[in-house]
Every structure is written in C-alpha cells, then in structure tokens.
Amino acid sequence: MAVDPYKVLGVSKASSDTEIRRAFRRLAKESHPDIKPDDKVAAERFKQVAQAYDIIGDEDKRRRYDRGEIDATGEPRGGFAGAGYGAGGYGAGGSYAGARGPGGRGPADDLGFGDIFSDIFGNSRGGQSGSRASYQSRGQDVRYTLEVDFVEAVSGARKRVTLPEGIVLDLAVPEGVIDGQVLRLKGKGERGYGGGASGDALVEIKIRAHASFTRNGDDILSKLLLSIDEAILGAKIEVPTVGGSVNLTVPKGTSSGRTFRLRGKGVKNTTTGGVGDQLVTVDIVMPSKIDDKLSYFLSEWRQTKGYNPREG
C-alpha cells in the first residue's frame, strides 16, 4: 500500500509548492541510485520519493489527492472517473511511466523532474521542455565471493557462479589470480534505469589453503621431509608441484633448512607474464624409535668422527 506522499516528503498539507519542491530535491539527492549505486534501500526510497512528488508536486494532482479523488499512486478512488489522468510512477527499470490530463502540468514542466535532475546530474540526465522527463542511470553492480582451490588459482580454471539473484555466470579464473583479487564482468550486474547501461558483476576471489603449498609472491613454498639416511647418504626424491611431480636430487650431507629451487614451477605473473619458482625446504625427520644397532653405531662414530655444529 502506497504511503501518504506528504509523509514520504516530510511536509504538511499546508506546505507551499516551493517547500514541497525543496523537500523533493533534498531527498532525491540523498537517495538517487547514481549517488548510492550499491544501496538497494536507497534505490527503493528514491522511487517512493519520486512517486510522492509526482502526486503533490503537480498542482492538479495535489488538489485531486487532497479531495480524495485519487490515491497515493495516482489511481482514481471509488466513485471518481479520473478525469483523464493516469497513474504515475517508476517501473522496475527506473523509467517514468506517468501520464497527464489535458492542460495539466506535470513535475517535468517548469519546476519538475527535469529541472531537479539537471541540478543534480547535469543536463545530460535532465528533463525535456514541455514533456515528461525521463532519465537514464547505470544499473547497480552486484558483488559475489568465489572460493577456488590453490591449484585452480595458480593454473586457472573455469567456474560457474550463481549470484544471489539467481543469475548464473560462467567465469574464467585466470592463471596466477591472487587472494582478494576482484574480477569484473561487464554488463552482468543489475539492469539500468530508464534504458541505461547494466551494471557489472564484481567477483572477489578467495583462495582456499593447501595442505602442501603456500605462496610468496610468484613463488610457491613447500617442505620436503627427509629421513636421516636420505639426508646423510643422499637420495632422489619425487617432489610434488602444482603441475605434477618432479624428481629432485638430494646430495649427501643435506641439513634441515636447506632450500632447493625448482625453476619455473611457481606462479605466472599476470602483469609481466613471467613465472616464479618453487622453493623446497628440507626438514629431516628422525625415526619414531631409535633401535640399539643405530644407537651403538652412532656412539662409536661419535668417539672418532663426532663434531659440534654449534662451534664455528
């Protein structure tokens, strides 16, 4: 049910045309979708304000409303034929859909929408002389958060996104996308007002953590767990990368903390096109149980070959 237009504009029935126009101008500036493009509450408020001004901003409609001949939407009340006036208002697209009776003066004329929108947005959005003003406004952007796997973020992927409004979008996640990066899909947002351009869909990427990999710029970091014998004797180890496993030669006497560089196994830089490396850091893991044979060997070895790594 439409609200009393006087209440919507915050004026009284005794208010002058100038006071009503000032109230509309202030509220229109506060809530217009071009001023608050992502505020649906403000957009709905603007439609209410525009509809209210269509009724009491027109002197003929105002008199008919005050006499009870039309309601807050401009529709004739029971027992009144409407005298050639139609209802005015804003449709779902934001364009004005009103009509005037013979000789009537609508809000677009003189002190109407055209003059006010011209003040707010400039003549490019303003009214036309002698006819109901229409305006165009770009549709609101829609926002969505998309979670992707670490490997998908590095290698790229195609994802299907369902927006809260039920719109389904096919999205190409580029190679090397970073956490928090926003992908803009032109024209995939809400429809514009009055035939204006549609808004965009802004998709923020959130990357899920990986069990083995972390990212540092364009480089990928990972750990390589070695047994004590592999560290001492050396070994060839299969190391996982985003693109598949590769063989890494671990030399004899490798210590914990040593880092090996796998060139070109990192992340593609979306700006330069270059590719980072994978940095593999060694972590020596002792056996869960030290048997007597190993203990005896190391005790003998310590007597003749022992060393202190804490000394220079």
C-alpha positions as CSV (number, residue, x, y, z in Angstrom):
1,M,0.0,0.0,0.0
2,A,1.4,3.4,-1.0
3,V,2.4,5.8,1.7
4,D,0.9,9.3,2.1
5,P,3.1,11.4,-0.2
6,Y,3.1,14.2,2.3
7,K,4.7,11.8,4.9
8,V,7.1,10.5,2.3
9,L,8.4,14.0,1.6
10,G,8.2,15.1,5.2
11,V,5.9,18.1,4.5
12,S,2.4,19.1,5.6
13,K,-0.7,19.7,3.6
14,A,-0.2,23.4,4.3
15,S,3.2,23.4,2.7
16,S,3.8,25.6,-0.4
17,D,4.8,24.3,-3.8
18,T,8.3,25.7,-3.2
19,E,8.6,23.9,0.1
20,I,7.5,20.6,-1.5
21,R,9.9,21.0,-4.3
22,R,12.8,21.7,-1.9
23,A,11.9,18.6,0.1
24,F,11.9,16.5,-3.0
25,R,15.2,18.0,-4.2
26,R,16.9,17.2,-0.9
27,L,15.6,13.6,-0.7
28,A,16.3,12.9,-4.3
29,K,19.9,14.0,-3.9
30,E,20.3,11.8,-0.8
31,S,18.8,8.6,-2.3
32,H,19.3,8.6,-6.0
33,P,20.9,5.4,-7.4
34,D,23.7,7.4,-9.0
35,I,24.7,8.8,-5.7
36,K,24.4,5.5,-3.8
37,P,24.9,2.9,-6.6
38,D,25.1,-0.2,-4.3
39,D,22.3,0.7,-1.9
40,K,19.1,-1.1,-2.6
41,V,17.3,0.5,0.3
42,A,18.2,4.0,-1.1
43,A,17.0,3.0,-4.5
44,E,13.6,1.9,-3.2
45,R,13.5,5.1,-1.1
46,F,14.1,7.2,-4.3
47,K,11.2,5.5,-6.1
48,Q,8.9,6.3,-3.2
49,V,10.1,9.9,-3.1
50,A,9.7,10.3,-6.9
51,Q,6.2,8.8,-6.8
52,A,5.2,11.1,-3.9
53,Y,6.5,14.2,-5.8
54,D,4.5,13.1,-8.9
55,I,1.3,13.4,-6.9
56,I,1.8,16.5,-4.7
57,G,4.4,18.2,-6.9
58,D,1.7,18.6,-9.6
59,E,-0.8,21.2,-8.6
60,D,-3.8,19.5,-10.3
61,K,-3.0,16.1,-8.9
62,R,-2.3,17.6,-5.5
63,R,-5.8,19.1,-5.4
64,R,-7.4,15.9,-6.6
65,Y,-5.4,13.9,-3.9
66,D,-6.5,16.4,-1.2
67,R,-10.1,16.0,-2.3
68,G,-9.8,12.2,-2.1
69,E,-10.3,11.7,-5.8
70,I,-7.0,9.8,-6.4
71,D,-4.9,7.7,-4.1
72,A,-1.1,7.9,-3.3
73,T,-0.3,6.2,-6.5
74,G,-2.4,8.4,-8.7
75,E,-5.2,5.8,-9.2
76,P,-8.8,7.1,-9.0
77,R,-10.6,6.2,-5.8
78,G,-14.0,4.6,-5.9
79,G,-16.7,6.9,-7.4
80,F,-14.2,9.0,-9.4
81,A,-13.5,8.5,-13.0
82,G,-10.1,10.1,-13.0
83,A,-10.8,13.0,-15.4
84,G,-8.3,11.8,-17.9
85,Y,-5.4,11.5,-15.5
86,G,-3.4,8.3,-15.3
87,A,-1.2,7.0,-12.5
88,G,2.4,8.0,-12.4
89,G,5.3,6.1,-11.0
90,Y,8.6,4.4,-11.7
91,G,8.7,1.0,-13.2
92,A,11.2,-1.8,-12.4
93,G,13.7,-0.4,-14.9
94,G,13.6,3.0,-13.3
95,S,11.9,5.0,-16.2
96,Y,8.9,7.2,-15.5
97,A,5.6,5.7,-16.6
98,G,3.2,8.5,-15.9
99,A,0.5,10.4,-17.9
100,R,-1.1,13.8,-17.7
101,G,-4.5,15.0,-18.4
102,P,-5.4,17.7,-20.9
103,G,-3.8,21.0,-19.9
104,G,-2.2,19.5,-16.9
105,R,1.3,20.4,-15.8
106,G,3.4,17.5,-14.6
107,P,6.5,17.6,-12.5
108,A,8.7,17.7,-15.6
109,D,7.4,21.1,-16.5
110,D,8.8,24.3,-15.0
111,L,9.8,23.2,-11.5
112,G,9.7,19.5,-12.2
113,F,11.9,16.4,-12.5
114,G,13.8,17.8,-15.5
115,D,15.0,20.9,-13.6
116,I,15.9,19.0,-10.5
117,F,17.7,16.2,-12.2
118,S,19.6,18.8,-14.2
119,D,20.7,20.4,-11.0
120,I,21.8,17.1,-9.5
121,F,23.4,15.3,-12.5
122,G,23.8,17.9,-15.2
123,N,21.8,18.5,-18.4
124,S,22.8,15.1,-19.9
125,R,20.3,13.5,-17.4
126,G,18.0,16.4,-17.2
127,G,14.4,17.0,-18.4
128,Q,13.0,17.9,-21.7
129,S,11.0,21.1,-22.2
130,G,7.2,20.5,-22.4
131,S,7.2,16.7,-21.8
132,R,7.5,14.3,-19.0
133,A,11.2,14.0,-18.1
134,S,13.0,10.7,-18.4
135,Y,16.4,9.9,-17.2
136,Q,19.0,7.2,-17.6
137,S,21.0,5.7,-14.8
138,R,23.5,2.9,-14.9
139,G,22.4,-0.3,-13.1
140,Q,23.9,-1.3,-9.8
141,D,26.9,-3.6,-9.6
142,V,26.4,-6.9,-8.0
143,R,29.1,-8.5,-5.8
144,Y,29.9,-12.1,-5.1
145,T,32.7,-14.0,-3.4
146,L,34.0,-17.1,-5.1
147,E,36.2,-19.7,-3.4
148,V,38.8,-21.5,-5.5
149,D,41.4,-24.2,-4.7
150,F,45.0,-23.2,-4.5
151,V,45.8,-25.2,-7.7
152,E,42.9,-23.6,-9.6
153,A,44.2,-20.1,-8.6
154,V,47.7,-21.0,-9.9
155,S,46.7,-22.9,-13.1
156,G,43.5,-21.1,-13.9
157,A,40.0,-22.7,-14.1
158,R,36.5,-22.2,-15.5
159,K,33.9,-21.8,-12.8
160,R,30.1,-21.4,-12.8
161,V,28.9,-18.8,-10.4
162,T,25.3,-18.4,-9.2
163,L,24.7,-14.9,-7.9
164,P,22.2,-14.3,-5.0
165,E,19.6,-13.0,-7.5
166,G,19.7,-16.4,-9.3
167,I,21.8,-15.2,-12.2
168,V,24.2,-17.9,-13.5
169,L,27.6,-16.7,-14.8
170,D,30.4,-18.7,-16.5
171,L,33.7,-17.2,-15.2
172,A,37.2,-17.8,-16.4
173,V,39.6,-17.7,-13.4
174,P,42.9,-16.5,-14.9
175,E,46.3,-18.1,-14.1
176,G,48.0,-16.6,-11.2
177,V,45.0,-14.9,-9.7
178,I,45.7,-13.7,-6.1
179,D,43.6,-13.9,-3.0
180,G,41.2,-10.9,-2.7
181,Q,41.5,-10.0,-6.4
182,V,38.2,-8.8,-7.9
183,L,37.2,-9.9,-11.4
184,R,34.8,-7.6,-13.2
185,L,32.2,-9.0,-15.6
186,K,31.0,-6.1,-17.7
187,G,27.2,-5.7,-18.1
188,K,26.4,-8.7,-15.8
189,G,25.0,-6.6,-13.0
190,E,21.6,-5.2,-12.5
191,R,19.7,-3.6,-15.3
192,G,20.0,0.1,-15.8
193,Y,17.3,2.7,-15.1
194,G,15.4,4.2,-18.0
195,G,17.3,2.2,-20.5
196,G,20.7,3.0,-19.0
197,A,23.6,0.5,-19.2
198,S,23.6,-2.5,-16.9
199,G,26.0,-2.6,-14.0
200,D,28.9,-5.1,-13.7
201,A,29.3,-8.3,-11.7
202,L,32.3,-8.0,-9.3
203,V,33.6,-11.4,-8.2
204,E,36.1,-11.4,-5.4
205,I,38.4,-14.4,-5.3
206,K,39.1,-16.2,-2.1
207,I,41.8,-19.0,-2.3
208,R,41.5,-22.0,0.0
209,A,44.6,-23.0,1.9
210,H,46.5,-26.0,0.5
211,A,48.0,-28.8,2.6
212,S,51.4,-28.7,1.0
213,F,51.8,-25.4,-0.8
214,T,51.9,-21.8,0.3
215,R,52.5,-18.7,-1.9
216,N,55.0,-15.9,-1.6
217,G,54.6,-13.5,-4.5
218,D,55.2,-15.5,-7.6
219,D,57.0,-18.3,-5.8
220,I,55.4,-21.4,-4.3
221,L,56.8,-22.7,-1.0
222,S,56.8,-26.3,0.1
223,K,58.6,-28.7,2.5
224,L,60.5,-31.9,1.8
225,L,60.6,-34.4,4.7
226,L,63.8,-36.5,4.7
227,S,64.8,-39.5,6.7
228,I,68.2,-39.4,8.5
229,D,69.7,-41.9,6.0
230,E,68.5,-39.9,3.0
231,A,70.0,-36.7,4.5
232,I,73.3,-38.5,5.1
233,L,73.6,-40.6,2.1
234,G,71.7,-38.5,-0.4
235,A,68.7,-39.6,-2.5
236,K,66.5,-39.0,-5.5
237,I,63.1,-37.8,-4.2
238,E,59.8,-37.3,-6.1
239,V,58.6,-33.8,-5.2
240,P,55.0,-32.7,-5.9
241,T,54.4,-29.4,-7.7
242,V,51.3,-27.7,-8.9
243,G,51.9,-29.1,-12.4
244,G,52.8,-32.7,-11.3
245,S,55.7,-34.4,-9.6
246,V,59.3,-33.9,-10.5
247,N,62.5,-35.7,-9.3
248,L,64.9,-33.8,-7.0
249,T,68.4,-35.0,-6.3
250,V,69.3,-34.5,-2.7
251,P,73.1,-34.5,-2.2
252,K,74.9,-36.3,0.6
253,G,75.0,-34.5,3.9
254,T,71.9,-32.3,3.4
255,S,70.9,-30.4,6.5
256,S,67.5,-29.4,7.7
257,G,66.6,-25.9,6.5
258,R,68.3,-26.2,3.2
259,T,66.2,-24.9,0.3
260,F,66.2,-26.2,-3.3
261,R,64.8,-24.1,-6.1
262,L,62.7,-25.7,-8.8
263,R,62.8,-23.0,-11.6
264,G,59.6,-22.2,-13.4
265,K,57.4,-24.3,-11.1
266,G,55.8,-21.2,-9.4
267,V,53.0,-18.9,-10.3
268,K,52.5,-17.0,-13.6
269,N,52.6,-13.2,-13.1
270,T,49.5,-11.8,-14.7
271,T,51.3,-8.4,-15.3
272,T,54.7,-9.4,-16.7
273,G,53.9,-12.9,-17.9
274,G,56.9,-14.3,-16.1
275,V,56.7,-17.5,-13.9
276,G,58.0,-17.8,-10.4
277,D,59.8,-20.8,-8.8
278,Q,59.0,-23.4,-6.3
279,L,61.2,-23.3,-3.2
280,V,61.5,-26.7,-1.4
281,T,62.9,-26.5,2.1
282,V,64.3,-29.7,3.8
283,D,63.0,-30.9,7.1
284,I,64.9,-34.0,8.5
285,V,62.6,-36.3,10.5
286,M,64.1,-38.7,13.0
287,P,62.7,-42.3,13.2
288,S,60.0,-42.8,15.8
289,K,62.1,-45.3,17.6
290,I,66.0,-45.4,17.8
291,D,67.0,-49.1,17.8
292,D,70.0,-50.5,19.6
293,K,72.0,-51.0,16.5
294,L,71.7,-47.4,15.3
295,S,72.5,-46.2,18.8
296,Y,75.6,-48.3,19.0
297,F,76.8,-47.2,15.6
298,L,76.4,-43.6,16.4
299,S,78.1,-43.9,19.8
300,E,81.1,-45.5,18.1
301,W,81.0,-42.9,15.3
302,R,80.9,-40.1,17.9
303,Q,84.1,-41.3,19.5
304,T,86.1,-41.0,16.3
305,K,84.2,-38.6,14.0
306,G,82.0,-36.6,16.2
307,Y,81.7,-32.8,15.7
308,N,80.0,-29.9,17.3
309,P,77.8,-27.8,14.8
310,R,77.5,-25.0,17.4
311,E,81.2,-24.3,17.2
312,G,82.5,-22.0,14.4
